[in-house]
Amino acid sequence: MATLSGALIGCGFFAVNQMHAWRDIEGAAIVAICDRDPERLRIVGDQFGIARRYTDAAELFAGETLDFVDIATTVASHRPLVEMAAANRVPAICQKPFAPTLADAKAMVAACAEAGVPLMVHENFRWQSPVQAVRAMLDSREIGTPFFGRISFRSAYDVFSGQPYLARGKRFIIEDLGIHILDIARFLLGDVSSLTARTARINPAIAGEDVATMLMDHKDGAISVVDCSYATRLAVEPFPETLIEIDGSDGTLRLAQGYQLTVTGKSGTTVRDISPPLLPWASRPWHNIQESVLAIQRHWVDCIASGKEPATSGADNLKTFALVEAAYTGAASRQPVRIDDLLK
């Protein structure tokens, strides 16, 4: 397989993980980087030995022959950058949050579809190996047909020191973290017909909500609760683990803190440690997220090579993005929101 030539746009906090992962993946290489901040450009370029550096995305597209771009900027720039990639017929990966609004997200998907180029959202949480192990267990039918799920992320970890902009936005935990947990719920239990949400702001030093609880009806019949908090202090800090409970017609599944998976099903009860691997460039406790970055980017390369649509394509991610919009709408109105109405 020929090596795909890619460019990274955005050299901020999280992009370093993407650069490490690209260096580990056969079949793809980052040949150029772009950032409006010359100092961030220098730091990442020097660390990863990338000589071709741009401070303007239009100059990047004009100056390079690319097989893909990896857009790792903040949300306000996503639509213009994705549409620029589409105009240049360059496949694009876009960091989450995918867009400022669902209308923007739909426009981005349409632009890439019209250009005939793949678009994938960097929705990496579902690619964590423990979450993949839960999906595999459901596929085995060991616990039968799921009828209830709880997907939970509760922590008091200081996410603001590394990403201070998170404290300033009027939207916080649902848009930044909850989108991942909502996507896991879709991945495990299927698409959603309606959502009810409640939010709260516990930390007075931030602008947005730091607690959210969402109740969802899934189209296949299951009910799930997705709960997220950055205001929950525990004896042992679980960050950044997602805890999962699923009840099925023939048993139960529990992914507990410490990556312990307990399954009681048709074959009895089993307990397994499904801790993610610690990659050479990763560090605890971030290693589960860092490993998922490698997994999703490898999936992108495989999809480009095979012509398949990515699992977290732009079109698929509209269904997750709609859950985010529904959560904010529902929290404000305190009424259930029908998801299909948002996707029309």
Phi and psi in degrees as a GROMACS rama.xvg file:
@    title "Ramachandran Plot"
@    xaxis  label "Phi"
@    yaxis  label "Psi"
@TYPE xy
-67.5848  149.376  ALA-2
-77.5051  127.66  THR-3
-78.754  136.57  LEU-4
-97.3764  120.21  SER-5
-122.812  164.329  GLY-6
-129.063  143.246  ALA-7
-100.39  127.237  LEU-8
-110.711  112.41  ILE-9
107.586  115.176  GLY-10
-118.728  42.6018  CYS-11
-89.9883  -156.007  GLY-12
-51.7307  -53.2594  PHE-13
-86.037  -21.3451  PHE-14
-62.023  -25.4085  ALA-15
-60.9314  -37.437  VAL-16
-62.4091  -41.0264  ASN-17
-64.2684  -39.1984  GLN-18
-65.3422  -42.4002  MET-19
-58.621  -45.0554  HIS-20
-64.5618  -42.4475  ALA-21
-60.2357  -34.949  TRP-22
-66.9775  -25.1156  ARG-23
-89.0217  -11.0489  ASP-24
-95.853  124.419  ILE-25
-74.3803  140.252  GLU-26
97.1927  0.408734  GLY-27
-151.639  149.091  ALA-28
-149.962  139.192  ALA-29
-83.8005  119.565  ILE-30
-105.79  -12.1309  VAL-31
-154.41  153.654  ALA-32
-132.583  158.171  ILE-33
-143.837  134.811  CYS-34
-161.215  143.972  ASP-35
-72.3204  -18.5853  ARG-36
-94.6995  109.166  ASP-37
-58.9514  -31.5941  PRO-38
-70.6946  -43.8045  GLU-39
-64.1793  -37.3819  ARG-40
-60.5701  -43.0893  LEU-41
-66.2622  -44.8198  ARG-42
-61.1124  -50.0603  ILE-43
-70.1098  -40.9679  VAL-44
-61.1761  -43.4035  GLY-45
-68.7999  -40.51  ASP-46
-63.5673  -37.1471  GLN-47
-110.511  7.99812  PHE-48
66.0807  38.7579  GLY-49
-100.537  113.758  ILE-50
-84.6481  -31.3879  ALA-51
-87.5798  110.604  ARG-52
-129.566  138.48  ARG-53
-132.125  145.565  TYR-54
-104.376  -0.57241  THR-55
-133.947  125.075  ASP-56
-65.3856  -35.7132  ALA-57
-62.7424  -38.5626  ALA-58
-67.2008  -34.7703  GLU-59
-59.9763  -50.5855  LEU-60
-65.084  -34.8991  PHE-61
-72.1186  -31.721  ALA-62
-95.4919  -9.13924  GLY-63
-125.866  150.875  GLU-64
-103.011  109.026  THR-65
-118.993  145.395  LEU-66
-93.1164  -19.5911  ASP-67
-167.945  161.38  PHE-68
-124.676  146.188  VAL-69
-112.129  107.52  ASP-70
-92.676  110.308  ILE-71
-120.862  41.3829  ALA-72
-98.7562  -178.478  THR-73
-80.2054  167.207  THR-74
-62.8299  -33.4041  VAL-75
-62.2324  -26.6506  ALA-76
-93.9072  -3.02289  SER-77
-64.5868  -47.6866  HIS-78
-62.0951  -50.2255  ARG-79
-61.0922  -34.6741  PRO-80
-73.4689  -40.7343  LEU-81
-64.9373  -41.5673  VAL-82
-68.0509  -31.3699  GLU-83
-66.9589  -41.2105  MET-84
-62.412  -44.5466  ALA-85
-61.0436  -42.3042  ALA-86
-62.7358  -28.0028  ALA-87
-96.4787  7.56226  ASN-88
57.9306  42.9738  ARG-89
-115.402  121.073  VAL-90
-56.3354  147.655  PRO-91
-136.058  139.382  ALA-92
-101.913  135.316  ILE-93
-122.3  130.318  CYS-94
-65.6284  159.464  GLN-95
-97.3439  159.023  LYS-96
-57.8962  138.969  PRO-97
-58.8  -41.7007  PHE-98
-157.191  164.623  ALA-99
-66.3982  -35.0962  PRO-100
-139.553  162.872  THR-101
-63.894  -34.3369  LEU-102
-62.9433  -41.3124  ALA-103
-62.2352  -44.5066  ASP-104
-60.7681  -43.4119  ALA-105
-61.4326  -39.8033  LYS-106
-65.2943  -38.6321  ALA-107
-65.9195  -43.0508  MET-108
-62.4323  -43.251  VAL-109
-64.2485  -39.8231  ALA-110
-63.4411  -42.3507  ALA-111
-72.5028  -35.9006  CYS-112
-63.9568  -43.0356  ALA-113
-64.5858  -35.5  GLU-114
-79.8897  -13.45  ALA-115
73.7026  31.1147  GLY-116
-119.856  144.73  VAL-117
-66.685  148.126  PRO-118
-135.837  123.884  LEU-119
-124.36  138.677  MET-120
-93.2173  135.645  VAL-121
-77.0072  63.2984  HIS-122
-94.0399  80.6321  GLU-123
-87.6953  -15.5135  ASN-124
-58.8734  -38.041  PHE-125
-65.3393  -15.5132  ARG-126
-90.7326  -0.103866  TRP-127
-62.316  136.432  GLN-128
-59.9879  -35.617  SER-129
-62.6926  -38.7207  PRO-130
-68.067  -39.0322  VAL-131
-62.704  -36.1923  GLN-132
-66.0109  -37.421  ALA-133
-64.0264  -44.3756  VAL-134
-59.4923  -42.5799  ARG-135
-63.4433  -38.5034  ALA-136
-65.8669  -40.6076  MET-137
-62.7436  -40.8126  LEU-138
-64.7285  -26.7141  ASP-139
-72.8644  -14.5055  SER-140
68.0045  17.5645  ARG-141
-60.09  -34.7978  GLU-142
-106.003  12.8145  ILE-143
75.0311  -145.212  GLY-144
-90.8036  121.118  THR-145
-65.1294  137.93  PRO-146
-124.653  -12.899  PHE-147
-147.796  141.539  PHE-148
-142.662  147.741  GLY-149
-130.14  123.021  ARG-150
-118.124  118.369  ILE-151
-129.954  137.026  SER-152
-137.938  100.383  PHE-153
-127.273  127.783  ARG-154
-159.782  164.924  SER-155
-124.151  22.3646  ALA-156
-64.3202  140.671  TYR-157
-81.8419  94.9173  ASP-158
-86.6307  -9.45866  VAL-159
-81.6014  -25.997  PHE-160
-66.0236  -37.2359  SER-161
-84.9442  -26.2081  GLY-162
-134.205  73.1725  GLN-163
-61.5511  -23.6284  PRO-164
-63.3376  -21.9996  TYR-165
-63.4841  -28.2508  LEU-166
-77.2098  -15.1731  ALA-167
-97.0719  -21.0159  ARG-168
-76.4059  144.913  GLY-169
-67.9141  -24.3433  LYS-170
-107.78  133.113  ARG-171
-130.359  -84.4458  PHE-172
-69.476  -36.0094  ILE-173
-67.7593  -45.4757  ILE-174
-68.7073  -39.1972  GLU-175
-89.7205  -44.1592  ASP-176
-110.334  -44.9398  LEU-177
-57.8513  -31.6985  GLY-178
-57.1035  -37.2649  ILE-179
-66.9655  -44.7257  HIS-180
-70.5816  -36.8802  ILE-181
-63.1411  -39.0813  LEU-182
-66.307  -38.1354  ASP-183
-61.1745  -41.5497  ILE-184
-60.1297  -43.549  ALA-185
-62.5933  -43.9811  ARG-186
-60.9265  -38.891  PHE-187
-88.3898  -35.9305  LEU-188
-120.272  -0.728574  LEU-189
94.3551  177.659  GLY-190
-66.7993  161.857  ASP-191
-112.439  139.442  VAL-192
-96.8075  -36.6052  SER-193
-149.692  156.809  SER-194
-141.754  137.462  LEU-195
-121.751  135.795  THR-196
-136.506  150.773  ALA-197
-135.263  140.925  ARG-198
-132.533  163.553  THR-199
-153.092  155.065  ALA-200
-116.162  111.471  ARG-201
-94.1735  -38.9605  ILE-202
-82.7654  113.496  ASN-203
-72.4268  -10.338  PRO-204
-87.0453  -1.32988  ALA-205
-116.617  163.999  ILE-206
-92.0281  -28.3466  ALA-207
-103.876  -174.124  GLY-208
-79.0134  140.38  GLU-209
-118.212  6.37431  ASP-210
-138.653  134.551  VAL-211
-147.61  137.831  ALA-212
-129.206  128.474  THR-213
-130.072  132.737  MET-214
-109.753  126.81  LEU-215
-127.685  139.94  MET-216
-95.546  121.997  ASP-217
-93.8088  147.388  HIS-218
-64.2398  -25.1442  LYS-219
-84.4535  0.71552  ASP-220
111.808  -14.8773  GLY-221
-77.3693  156.589  ALA-222
-114.191  139.098  ILE-223
-134.429  153.073  SER-224
-116.353  124.964  VAL-225
-112.742  119.51  VAL-226
-128.759  134.721  ASP-227
-132.657  140.762  CYS-228
-154.504  137.673  SER-229
-113.195  23.5134  TYR-230
-125.486  20.2843  ALA-231
-109.844  107.909  THR-232
-92  125.039  ARG-233
-122.989  162.326  LEU-234
-61.2186  -39.5161  ALA-235
-122.037  116.097  VAL-236
-64.5302  120.412  GLU-237
-86.6853  -6.86739  PRO-238
-52.7494  136.8  PHE-239
-106.917  51.4412  PRO-240
-83.7655  140.447  GLU-241
-100.063  125.188  THR-242
-99.8011  139.539  LEU-243
-132.237  133.74  ILE-244
-126.89  128.875  GLU-245
-135.147  128.716  ILE-246
-104.604  131.089  ASP-247
-122.986  172.613  GLY-248
-64.4509  -21.8203  SER-249
-121.329  11.7656  ASP-250
162.935  -167.748  GLY-251
-137.278  159.271  THR-252
-135.709  134.224  LEU-253
-135.541  118.97  ARG-254
-100.636  105.548  LEU-255
-100.543  170.744  ALA-256
-56.584  139.643  GLN-257
88.4013  11.8971  GLY-258
61.7315  37.107  TYR-259
-94.7985  119.703  GLN-260
-105.463  115.569  LEU-261
-110.849  124.758  THR-262
-123.69  124.508  VAL-263
-114.637  111.622  THR-264
-149.382  -150.169  GLY-265
-60.7276  -29.1866  LYS-266
-99.6889  9.20549  SER-267
103.561  -153.035  GLY-268
-113.466  132.384  THR-269
-127.684  147.415  THR-270
-127.222  125.274  VAL-271
-131.112  145.494  ARG-272
-89.0343  116.143  ASP-273
-116.683  39.7316  ILE-274
-57.9606  139.065  SER-275
-70.1897  154.247  PRO-276
-68.2577  151.319  PRO-277
-96.3176  102.202  LEU-278
-66.3863  155.255  LEU-279
-56.4137  -30.3022  PRO-280
-99.3226  0.362839  TRP-281
-90.6349  166.502  ALA-282
-142.932  143.254  SER-283
-72.6487  145.803  ARG-284
-91.3123  7.97209  PRO-285
-76.258  -3.77268  TRP-286
-64.1039  -28.6239  HIS-287
-68.6563  -37.4216  ASN-288
-71.8366  -41.7962  ILE-289
-62.5109  -39.0636  GLN-290
-65.3557  -35.8647  GLU-291
-70.887  -26.8947  SER-292
-62.9776  -45.6987  VAL-293
-59.773  -42.5773  LEU-294
-65.3757  -43.9852  ALA-295
-72.0595  -35.413  ILE-296
-71.036  -34.2251  GLN-297
-65.3045  -38.5613  ARG-298
-60.2063  -41.1903  HIS-299
-60.4792  -46.6875  TRP-300
-62.1994  -42.5312  VAL-301
-62.4445  -39.4749  ASP-302
-68.8123  -40.6297  CYS-303
-60.7787  -42.7554  ILE-304
-67.7249  -35.8345  ALA-305
-96.1999  -13.0729  SER-306
79.8268  11.4267  GLY-307
-83.1062  155.539  LYS-308
-78.7906  132.577  GLU-309
-61.1344  149.148  PRO-310
-60.2554  -34.7564  ALA-311
-108.485  48.679  THR-312
-61.8911  164.23  SER-313
-56.6572  -41.9431  GLY-314
-63.6478  -42.4987  ALA-315
-65.6383  -39.772  ASP-316
-68.07  -19.5726  ASN-317
-57.2323  -33.8003  LEU-318
-71.0473  -32.2926  LYS-319
-76.2897  -42.1711  THR-320
-60.19  -36.8043  PHE-321
-62.7627  -31.6438  ALA-322
-67.2335  -37.135  LEU-323
-63.5934  -48.3716  VAL-324
-61.8974  -40.3162  GLU-325
-63.8489  -37.3256  ALA-326
-64.6607  -44.7007  ALA-327
-67.7421  -41.3971  TYR-328
-63.6384  -45.212  THR-329
-68.6062  -36.0028  GLY-330
-65.5243  -36.3902  ALA-331
-72.3378  -40.0809  ALA-332
-90.2683  -19.4059  SER-333
59.9644  31.5542  ARG-334
-126.525  153.381  GLN-335
-63.3298  150.829  PRO-336
-123.434  130.34  VAL-337
-82.7479  127.118  ARG-338
-72.6593  -39.403  ILE-339
-61.5577  -28.5857  ASP-340
-65.1681  -31.473  ASP-341
-77.3014  -25.1252  LEU-342
-91.5856  -2.94449  LEU-343
